[in-house]
Amino acid sequence: MTTLPHKREDRIYGGARRRLLRREVGFCVCALLLFLSLARAQEDPLNKVHVLPPAASSTPAGEPAGAEAAPESGKAALHIHPGSFIRMDVDMVLVPVTVTDPLNRMITGLEKEDFQIFENNGQQKISSFACEDAPVSIGIIFDLSGSMSTKLVRAREAVLRFIKTANPQDEFFMIGFNDRPELIENFTSSMEDIQARLATIHTGHRTALLDAIYYGIAKMSQAHYERKALVVVSDGGDNRSRYTEGEVRSKVREADVEIYSIGIFDPFAPTPEERTGPQLLDEISVTTGGRLFLVDDIDEMGDIAEKISTELRNQYVIGYKPRELSNDGKWRKVKVKVNPPQGLPPLTVYARTGYYAPLQ
């Protein structure tokens, strides 16, 4: 009767061996999953994005309710380190340029020889030069805060006039914002679609301007054209956003998106946010090669919108291959100068202030 203890011992030690084996297998599986996760993270281009969204809420400000959020990924070559329309395959940087005279009138008819372009203070050889009406992907960022209630009719008319005078091939999307941004109309080339949606919008609440700009830039990852622009229509400074001014400025520097702003500001605004609104929009716009247009008379909004549309259709595009081709991912300053032909007054140049070099 000595076999019973041995069988019990086999069961005990056999069970222990099986438990140990399961632990070893489980450890190996976990290690393998961790390795694969790290490998995917290193390959994911989103890890190279310079701004991470705040984590204060379960619903990011750039993902409005009732609208599909714009994905952060897009064309990998443009999204990882998007310079001013930088083309990674041929190492060509393309810089859209607007030139105006002292009366703020756009100057056309300039030649390649009238321009100089510099990168990190080193002059570059201009490889290509064009002034053509190429289609643009355009996002309209429309202020629907309570203070816009008396200006809504004129603002609607200005947006429609802008679209009507644009290139017929241009595509548009529209984001409305008050307490948070919301996608009003997805990419479309139909003015009728946008007009129908504009007829349904209402004003109210506060102003999440920075969130709306951030969302608009993110939405551009779905654009079909290489040239991209945002047109911001607002009457006040930010008083509701979750994204900070620094985060939005960094996002703007990364993006290959020009920003034009139509500012309907009250010179006697009661709050600090409203008083600093013009400066904020001006600095953000100029960084991208766009600019801020201040509205003195609300009846002039349509003329300003048409002026922006005309500028986008008549920009110079200067291309160059950087003399230093190191793929270091660093910020490279870009400066464009114009030497006015004889007889012209001093001219002002609006162009992107730089781009991030690629990493590969």
VOTIZA-555931 format. One record per residue: x, z negated, y of N, C-alpha, C in turn. Coordinates in steps of 0.05 Angstrom, whole numbers, padded with zeros to 5 digits, always signed. Atoms other than C-alpha are relative to their C-alpha. Layout:
BEGIN
XZYXZYXZY ...
REM end
This chain:
BEGIN
+00017+00000-00024+00000+00000+00000+00017+00000+00025 -00018+00000-00023+00060+00010+00046-00003+00025+00017 +00003-00025-00016+00037+00079+00072-00017-00004+00025 +00017+00003-00023-00015+00052+00120+00015-00007+00026 -00015+00005-00024+00035+00021+00170+00014+00025+00010 -00014-00024-00009+00075+00086+00171-00019+00020+00013 +00019-00019-00012+00013+00128+00186-00008-00010+00028 +00006+00011-00026-00005+00080+00242+00023+00004+00020 -00024-00005-00017+00066+00085+00269+00002+00029+00009 -00001-00029-00007+00062+00161+00266-00021+00006+00022 +00021-00005-00020-00003+00160+00305+00009-00011+00027 -00008+00012-00025+00026+00114+00358+00022+00017+00013 -00022-00015-00012+00092+00152+00367-00008+00029+00005 +00009-00027-00005+00057+00219+00359-00015+00003+00026 +00015+00000-00025+00009+00202+00415+00018-00002+00024 -00019+00003-00023+00067+00179+00459+00015+00025+00005 -00015-00025-00004+00105+00243+00446-00018+00021+00014 +00018-00019-00012+00043+00285+00464-00004-00006+00029 +00003+00007-00028+00033+00246+00528+00024+00007+00016 -00025-00007-00014+00106+00255+00547+00002+00030+00004 -00002-00029-00002+00102+00329+00532-00019+00010+00022 +00018-00008-00021+00040+00336+00576+00011-00006+00028 -00012+00007-00026+00076+00300+00633+00021+00021+00008 -00022-00019-00005+00136+00347+00626-00011+00027+00008 +00012-00026-00006+00092+00409+00625-00013-00001+00028 +00013+00003-00026+00052+00383+00685+00021+00000+00023 -00020+00000-00020+00116+00370+00723+00011+00028+00005 -00010-00028-00002+00142+00440+00709-00020+00018+00016 +00021-00016-00013+00076+00471+00732+00000-00007+00030 +00000+00008-00028+00077+00431+00797+00024+00011+00014 -00024-00010-00012+00149+00450+00810-00002+00030+00005 +00003-00029-00003+00133+00524+00798-00019+00006+00023 +00019-00005-00022+00072+00521+00845+00013-00006+00027 -00013+00007-00025+00114+00487+00899+00020+00022+00008 -00019-00021-00005+00168+00540+00892-00013+00025+00011 +00014-00024-00009+00118+00597+00899-00012-00004+00027 +00011+00005-00027+00085+00564+00959+00021+00002+00021 -00021-00002-00020+00151+00557+00995+00009+00029+00004 -00008-00028-00002+00169+00629+00979-00019+00016+00017 +00019-00014-00016+00104+00654+01007+00001-00008+00029 -00002+00009-00028+00112+00612+01070+00023+00013+00014 -00023-00013-00013+00181+00643+01083-00006+00029+00005 +00005-00029-00004+00153+00713+01076-00023+00004+00020 +00023-00004-00017+00090+00700+01118+00008+00004+00029 -00008-00005-00027+00098+00731+01187-00013-00020+00019 +00012+00019-00018+00052+00678+01216+00019-00024+00006 -00018+00022-00005+00108+00627+01209+00019+00006+00023 -00018-00008-00022+00146+00666+01262-00015+00000+00026 +00015+00001-00024+00089+00659+01312+00010-00024+00016 -00012+00022-00016+00114+00616+01371-00019-00022+00007 +00019+00020-00008+00049+00579+01385-00018-00006-00023 +00018+00009+00021+00010+00539+01336-00025-00011+00014 +00024+00010-00012-00063+00524+01352-00002-00030-00003 +00004+00029+00003-00081+00451+01366-00018-00007-00024 +00015+00008+00024-00110+00412+01308-00020-00023+00007 +00017+00022-00008-00156+00367+01348-00028+00002-00010 +00028-00003+00009-00220+00396+01320+00001+00018-00025 +00002-00016+00024-00242+00428+01255-00006+00029+00006 +00007-00027-00008-00265+00490+01293+00017+00008+00024 -00017-00008-00023-00210+00523+01336-00016+00012+00022 +00015-00012-00023-00231+00544+01405-00001+00030-00002 +00000-00029+00002-00212+00615+01388-00018+00011-00022 +00018-00009+00021-00264+00617+01333-00029-00009+00007 +00026+00008-00010-00332+00614+01368-00021+00001-00022 +00022+00000+00019-00395+00597+01329-00015+00026+00002 +00016-00025+00001-00434+00658+01307+00016+00025+00003 -00017-00023-00001-00374+00704+01312+00023-00003-00018 -00023+00001+00019-00319+00721+01263+00025-00002+00017 -00025+00005-00016-00253+00694+01289+00019+00023-00004 -00020-00021+00002-00199+00744+01304+00023-00010-00016 -00022+00010+00016-00145+00738+01251+00026+00001+00016 -00025+00001-00014-00076+00720+01275+00020+00021-00011 -00017-00021+00010-00044+00773+01231-00010+00027+00007 +00008-00027-00006-00044+00846+01246+00021+00019-00008 -00022-00018+00007+00008+00900+01249+00025-00017+00000 -00022+00019+00002+00067+00861+01224+00023+00007+00019 -00022-00008-00017+00118+00901+01264-00005-00008+00029 +00006+00007-00027+00082+00884+01328-00006-00029+00003 +00010+00027-00003+00057+00814+01313+00022-00021-00003 -00021+00021+00004+00120+00778+01290+00014-00006+00026 -00012+00003-00026+00156+00789+01355-00008+00024+00017 +00010-00024-00014+00114+00838+01396+00012+00001+00028 -00010-00004-00027+00153+00863+01456-00019+00018+00015 +00017-00017-00015+00126+00909+01508-00003+00027-00014 +00005-00024+00016+00100+00961+01460+00025+00008-00015 -00025-00006+00014+00165+00955+01421-00006+00014-00027 +00003-00014+00025+00171+01004+01363+00024-00006-00017 -00022+00010+00016+00212+00972+01309+00014+00022-00015 -00012-00020+00018+00224+01035+01269+00021+00016+00014 -00019-00016-00014+00262+01071+01324+00015-00016+00021 -00013+00017-00020+00286+01012+01366-00005+00009+00028 +00008-00010-00027+00249+01040+01426-00018-00020+00013 +00017+00017-00016+00220+00995+01480-00014+00017+00020 +00016-00015-00019+00163+01026+01520-00013-00019+00019 +00010+00018-00021+00145+00993+01586-00019+00014+00018 +00018-00011-00020+00082+01011+01624+00006-00011+00028 -00008+00007-00027+00094+01010+01699-00021+00010+00020 +00017-00007-00022+00049+01010+01760+00016-00003+00026 -00015+00001-00025+00077+01025+01830-00021+00002+00023 +00018+00000-00023+00041+01009+01895+00016+00000+00026 -00013+00000-00027+00056+01017+01970-00008-00026+00014 +00006+00025-00015+00051+00962+02024-00030-00004+00004 +00029+00002-00003-00024+00977+02030-00014-00004-00027 +00011+00005+00026-00034+00963+01956-00012+00025-00013 +00009-00025+00012-00047+01036+01940+00019+00009-00022 -00017-00008+00023-00022+01063+01874+00015+00026+00007 -00017-00023-00006+00035+01113+01879+00003+00016-00026 -00003-00018+00022+00034+01172+01831+00020+00023+00008 -00018-00023-00006+00080+01233+01825+00029-00007+00000 -00029+00007+00001+00146+01195+01818+00012+00013-00025 -00014-00013+00022+00199+01224+01772+00018-00021-00014 -00017+00017+00016+00245+01194+01719+00024-00010+00017 -00024+00007-00016+00304+01195+01769-00006-00022+00021 +00007+00020-00021+00265+01148+01816+00001-00028-00012 +00002+00027+00012+00268+01090+01766+00027-00008-00012 -00021+00013+00015+00320+01042+01739-00012-00022-00017 +00010+00022+00017+00309+00994+01682+00023-00016-00011 -00021+00018+00008+00349+00933+01663-00010-00019-00022 +00006+00020+00020+00350+00888+01602+00022-00021+00000 -00020+00022-00003+00384+00820+01610+00021+00007+00020 -00017-00007-00023+00414+00846+01675+00018+00024-00005 -00015-00023+00006+00446+00905+01640-00017+00026+00002 +00016-00024-00004+00423+00974+01662-00001+00016-00026 +00005-00015+00024+00393+01016+01606-00005+00030+00007 +00005-00028-00004+00390+01091+01598-00029+00006-00007 +00027-00007+00005+00319+01117+01604-00001+00024-00020 +00001-00020+00021+00305+01156+01540-00026+00017+00002 +00025-00015-00003+00232+01176+01554-00014-00008+00025 +00014+00005-00024+00188+01181+01614-00026+00016-00001 +00025-00014+00001+00114+01197+01617-00020-00013+00019 +00023+00010-00015+00052+01189+01660-00024+00015-00010 +00023-00013+00014-00007+01206+01616-00023-00019-00004 +00025+00015+00003-00078+01183+01607-00005-00005-00030 +00003+00006+00028-00071+01153+01537-00022-00021-00004 +00021+00020+00005-00128+01113+01506+00011-00028-00002 -00008+00028-00001-00125+01037+01512-00021-00017-00015 +00018+00020+00010-00155+00979+01473-00003-00022+00021 +00005+00018-00023-00188+00934+01525-00019-00022-00008 +00018+00023+00003-00217+00865+01521-00009-00011+00027 +00011+00010-00024-00263+00840+01575-00007-00030-00004 +00004+00029+00002-00261+00764+01586-00018-00009+00023 +00021+00003-00020-00325+00746+01622-00008-00029+00003 +00007+00028-00006-00337+00679+01656-00030-00004+00001 +00029+00006+00000-00407+00652+01640-00005-00030+00007 +00004+00028-00008-00398+00582+01669-00022-00002+00021 +00023+00004-00018-00452+00552+01713+00005+00010+00028 -00006-00009-00027-00416+00570+01778-00003+00030+00003 +00002-00029-00002-00423+00644+01761-00029+00010+00002 +00029-00008+00000-00500+00643+01764-00007+00018+00023 +00007-00017-00023-00503+00673+01834+00016+00026+00001 -00018-00024-00001-00450+00725+01818-00004+00017-00025 +00002-00013+00026-00474+00747+01750-00008+00030+00002 +00010-00027-00003-00511+00810+01773+00023+00019+00008 -00022-00016-00009-00451+00837+01811+00022+00002-00021 -00021+00000+00021-00403+00818+01755-00008+00019-00022 +00009-00020+00020-00445+00857+01705+00004+00028+00009 -00003-00027-00011-00446+00917+01750+00029+00009+00000 -00029-00006-00002-00370+00913+01759+00011+00008-00028 -00009-00005+00028-00358+00911+01683-00009+00028-00008 +00011-00027+00008-00403+00972+01672+00014+00022+00015 -00014-00020-00016-00369+01010+01728+00028+00004-00010 -00027-00002+00011-00301+00994+01698-00001+00017-00025 +00001-00015+00025-00322+01021+01630-00008+00030+00005 +00009-00027-00006-00356+01082+01661+00023+00018+00009 -00022-00016-00011-00292+01104+01696+00025-00001-00018 -00023+00002+00019-00246+01089+01636+00003+00026-00015 -00003-00023+00018-00218+01140+01588-00022+00000-00021 +00022+00000+00019-00275+01162+01543+00008-00008-00028 -00010+00009+00027-00231+01146+01482+00007-00029-00001 -00006+00029+00000-00218+01074+01504-00020-00015-00018 +00017+00018+00016-00246+01019+01459-00001-00027+00014 +00004+00025-00014-00274+00954+01485-00011-00022-00018 +00015+00022+00011-00293+00885+01462-00005-00019+00023 +00006+00019-00022-00323+00829+01504-00003-00028-00010 +00001+00029+00006-00314+00754+01502-00013-00014+00024 +00011+00016-00021-00359+00709+01543+00008-00029-00004 -00009+00028+00004-00339+00637+01557-00013-00018+00021 +00005+00023-00017-00364+00573+01587+00013-00024-00012 -00012+00023+00014-00354+00510+01545+00020+00009-00021 -00018-00011+00020-00320+00554+01493-00004+00030+00000 +00003-00030+00001-00307+00629+01482-00017+00009-00023 +00017-00012+00021-00355+00671+01442+00002+00030+00001 -00001-00029+00001-00349+00743+01419-00028+00011+00006 +00026-00012-00007-00406+00780+01454-00004+00027-00012 +00001-00027+00011-00389+00850+01431+00027+00007-00013 -00025-00007+00013-00338+00873+01380+00009+00028+00009 -00012-00025-00009-00294+00935+01388-00021+00023-00001 +00019-00022-00002-00337+00994+01411+00009+00019+00022 -00005-00019-00022-00330+01057+01453-00026+00008+00013 +00026-00006-00010-00404+01056+01470-00007-00018+00024 +00008+00015-00023-00422+01035+01541-00028-00011-00004 +00027+00009+00005-00494+01030+01518-00001-00027-00016 -00002+00025+00015-00475+00976+01467+00006-00024+00018 -00009+00022-00018-00440+00934+01520-00022-00006+00020 +00022+00004-00019-00496+00945+01570-00023-00016-00012 +00022+00015+00013-00547+00920+01521+00007-00029-00004 -00008+00028+00004-00507+00857+01506+00002-00014+00027 -00002+00013-00026-00494+00844+01580-00028-00009+00010 +00027+00007-00009-00569+00843+01591-00010-00026-00012 +00010+00024+00014-00576+00783+01544+00015-00025+00008 -00017+00023-00005-00522+00737+01572-00012-00018+00022 +00009+00019-00020-00536+00674+01613+00024-00018+00007 -00021+00018-00009-00493+00625+01652-00007-00029-00004 +00004+00029+00002-00484+00550+01646+00024-00014-00009 -00021+00018+00010-00437+00492+01632+00026+00005+00015 -00027+00001-00013-00362+00489+01646+00017+00025-00007 -00016-00024+00001-00302+00536+01643+00024-00004-00019 -00023+00000+00019-00256+00544+01582+00016+00026+00002 -00014-00025-00006-00215+00599+01613+00025+00004-00018 -00024-00003+00017-00150+00586+01575-00006+00006-00029 +00008-00006+00028-00185+00585+01508-00009+00029-00003 +00010-00027+00002-00218+00651+01524+00023+00021+00001 -00023-00018-00001-00151+00685+01543+00015-00001-00027 -00014+00002+00026-00119+00658+01479-00015+00015-00021 +00017-00014+00020-00177+00684+01437+00001+00030+00004 -00002-00028-00006-00174+00751+01472+00025+00013-00010 -00025-00010+00010-00101+00760+01456+00001+00001-00031 +00001+00000+00030-00112+00740+01383-00018+00023-00010 +00019-00022+00008-00170+00790+01379+00014+00027+00000 -00014-00026-00002-00122+00846+01398+00015+00008-00025 -00013-00007+00025-00091+00842+01329-00017+00020-00016 +00017-00019+00013-00151+00885+01308-00002+00026+00016 +00002-00024-00017-00140+00938+01362+00011+00025-00015 -00007-00025+00013-00133+01011+01342+00022+00015+00016 -00019-00015-00017-00089+01034+01400+00025-00018+00006 -00025+00014-00005-00017+01015+01416-00001-00014+00028 +00003+00012-00027-00033+01002+01490-00024-00018+00000 +00021+00021+00000-00074+00939+01501-00001-00013+00027 +00004+00014-00026-00103+00904+01562-00024-00018-00002 +00022+00018-00004-00147+00845+01579-00008+00002+00030 +00011+00001-00027-00192+00845+01641-00016-00026+00002 +00012+00026-00003-00210+00774+01662-00017-00001+00025 +00018+00003-00023-00271+00763+01707-00008-00030+00002 +00004+00029-00002-00274+00690+01732-00001-00009+00029 +00002+00011-00028-00291+00648+01793+00012-00028+00002 -00010+00027-00002-00255+00584+01777+00023-00007-00019 -00021+00009+00018-00199+00545+01744-00011-00012-00025 +00009+00010+00026-00201+00517+01675-00006-00030+00002 +00007+00029+00001-00236+00450+01663-00011-00008-00027 +00012+00006+00026-00255+00453+01589+00017+00007-00024 -00014-00011+00023-00202+00486+01545+00015-00021-00016 -00017+00017+00018-00167+00454+01485+00028+00010+00000 -00028-00010-00002-00107+00500+01490+00011-00008+00028 -00013+00008-00025-00058+00478+01543+00010+00025+00015 -00011-00022-00016-00031+00521+01599+00026+00010-00011 -00026-00008+00012+00038+00520+01566-00004+00017-00025 +00005-00015+00024+00010+00544+01500-00010+00028+00006 +00010-00027-00006-00027+00602+01532+00022+00017+00013 -00022-00015-00012+00033+00622+01574+00019+00011-00022 -00017-00009+00022+00075+00625+01510-00013+00022-00016 +00015-00021+00014+00021+00666+01475+00001+00026+00015 -00001-00024-00017+00020+00714+01533+00027+00013-00001 -00027-00012+00001+00095+00723+01532+00005+00014-00026 -00004-00013+00026+00093+00740+01458-00016+00026-00003 +00019-00022+00006+00036+00790+01463+00008+00025+00015 -00004-00026-00014+00041+00864+01481-00026+00008+00013 +00026-00004-00013-00022+00858+01524+00003-00003+00030 +00001+00003-00029-00028+00872+01598-00025-00015+00008 +00023+00016-00009-00074+00824+01635-00006+00006+00030 +00009-00003-00028-00113+00843+01698-00022-00020+00004 +00020+00021-00006-00156+00791+01732-00015+00006+00026 +00017-00002-00024-00214+00794+01781-00009-00028+00006 +00005+00028-00007-00217+00727+01816-00020-00002+00023 +00020+00005-00020-00279+00706+01854+00001-00029+00008 -00006+00029-00005-00252+00641+01883-00012-00010+00026 +00010+00014-00024-00281+00592+01932+00024-00013+00014 -00023+00013-00014-00227+00574+01984-00004-00029+00005 +00006+00028-00005-00261+00507+01993-00009-00014-00025 +00008+00011+00026-00266+00490+01919+00005-00030+00000 -00002+00030-00001-00278+00415+01908+00019-00012-00020 -00017+00012+00021-00235+00405+01845+00028+00012+00000 -00027-00010+00002-00160+00412+01833+00001+00025-00018 -00001-00023+00019-00173+00459+01774-00009+00026+00014 +00010-00024-00014-00213+00507+01818+00020+00009+00021 -00019-00007-00021-00161+00504+01873+00025+00013-00011 -00024-00012+00012-00104+00522+01825-00007+00024-00017 +00008-00022+00016-00145+00575+01789+00013+00027+00008 -00013-00025-00008-00118+00634+01831+00029+00002-00008 -00028+00000+00007-00046+00614+01820+00004+00004-00030 -00002-00002+00029-00056+00606+01745-00005+00029-00009 +00006-00028+00009-00088+00675+01736+00020+00019+00011 -00020-00018-00011-00038+00708+01782+00026-00001-00016 -00025+00003+00015+00023+00681+01744-00003+00012-00028 +00004-00010+00027-00007+00698+01676-00001+00031+00001 +00003-00029-00002-00025+00769+01699+00026+00014+00005 -00025-00012-00008+00041+00785+01732+00021+00000-00023 -00019+00001+00023+00081+00763+01670-00004+00024-00018 +00006-00021+00019+00047+00818+01630+00002+00028+00012 +00000-00026-00013+00054+00874+01681-00026+00007+00014 +00025-00004-00014-00017+00867+01706+00001-00015+00026 +00001+00015-00025-00041+00832+01769-00028-00011+00005 +00025+00013-00008-00095+00790+01801-00011+00014+00025 +00014-00011-00023-00146+00821+01849-00019-00022+00010 +00017+00020-00012-00178+00770+01895-00025+00014+00013 +00025-00011-00010-00251+00783+01913-00008-00015+00025 +00009+00013-00025-00266+00768+01987-00030+00004+00004 +00028-00006-00003-00334+00800+01985-00011+00008-00028 +00009-00005+00027-00374+00799+01920-00010+00029-00004 +00009-00028+00002-00401+00869+01936+00023+00019-00005 -00024-00017+00005-00329+00895+01928+00008-00001-00029 -00009+00003+00028-00325+00875+01854+00000+00027-00014 +00001-00025+00013-00345+00944+01831+00023+00018+00007 -00023-00016-00009-00291+00978+01873+00025-00010-00013 -00024+00011+00013-00239+00930+01845+00002+00008-00029 +00001-00007+00028-00261+00942+01774+00008+00030-00004 -00007-00028+00002-00256+01017+01785+00030+00005+00006 -00029-00003-00006-00186+01009+01815+00017-00008-00024 -00015+00008+00024-00162+00972+01753-00002+00022-00021 +00004-00022+00019-00191+01027+01709+00018+00023+00007 -00017-00022-00009-00155+01079+01750+00030-00005-00005 -00028+00007+00005-00089+01042+01745+00007+00003-00030 -00006-00002+00029-00093+01038+01669+00002+00029-00009 -00001-00028+00008-00104+01113+01667+00023+00015+00013 -00021-00014-00015-00045+01130+01713+00026-00015+00001 -00025+00014+00000+00012+01085+01693+00023+00017-00009 -00024-00012+00011+00083+01108+01683+00007-00016-00026 -00009+00014+00024+00111+01092+01614+00030+00008-00004 -00029-00004+00002+00187+01084+01611+00009-00010-00027 -00010+00007+00026+00222+01083+01544+00031-00001+00000 -00029+00002+00002+00293+01061+01528+00007-00013-00027 -00011+00012+00024+00336+01042+01468+00020-00021+00010 -00018+00021-00010+00370+00974+01483+00029+00005-00009 -00028-00004+00006+00445+00979+01486+00010-00021-00021 -00006+00021+00019+00449+00913+01448-00023-00002-00020 +00021-00002+00020+00410+00921+01383+00000-00024-00019 +00000+00023+00018+00421+00851+01354-00028-00010-00004 +00027+00010+00007+00358+00828+01318+00001-00031-00002 -00004+00029+00000+00363+00755+01340-00026-00015+00007 +00025+00013-00006+00290+00741+01358-00002-00013+00027 -00001+00014-00026+00309+00719+01428-00016+00016+00021 +00013-00012-00022+00273+00732+01493+00019+00017+00016 -00016-00018-00016+00300+00792+01531-00014+00007+00026 +00012-00006-00026+00287+00799+01605+00000+00030+00006 +00002-00028-00008+00263+00866+01630-00007+00002+00029 +00006-00004-00028+00264+00889+01702+00001+00030+00006 +00001-00028-00008+00243+00956+01730+00002+00002+00030 -00003-00005-00029+00266+00980+01798-00007+00030+00006 +00006-00027-00009+00243+01041+01837+00014+00005+00026 -00013-00010-00025+00283+01079+01889-00018+00020+00013 +00020-00018-00012+00230+01109+01935+00013+00026+00010 -00009-00026-00011+00239+01183+01951+00000-00002+00031 -00002+00001-00029+00257+01197+02023-00028+00003+00013 +00026-00001-00014+00198+01185+02070-00020-00020-00009 +00018+00020+00010+00164+01132+02028+00009-00028+00009 -00007+00028-00007+00161+01058+02049+00010-00015-00025 -00007+00016+00023+00187+01002+02004-00024-00003-00019 +00021+00000+00020+00147+01001+01939+00001-00025-00017 +00002+00023+00018+00124+00945+01893-00004+00010-00028 +00002-00007+00028+00133+00950+01818-00013-00022-00016 +00012+00019+00019+00088+00916+01766+00007+00009-00028 -00008-00006+00028+00118+00915+01696+00005-00026-00015 -00004+00023+00017+00125+00868+01638+00028-00013+00006 -00025+00014-00007+00179+00815+01650+00019-00004-00024 -00018+00003+00023+00208+00816+01579-00014+00003-00026 +00012-00002+00027+00197+00817+01504+00018-00016-00019 -00016+00013+00021+00221+00781+01441+00012+00021-00018 -00014-00019+00018+00273+00819+01401-00010-00005-00029 +00008+00003+00029+00256+00831+01327+00021-00017-00015 -00019+00016+00017+00287+00788+01273+00011+00016-00023 -00010-00016+00022+00299+00844+01224-00002+00030+00007 
REM end
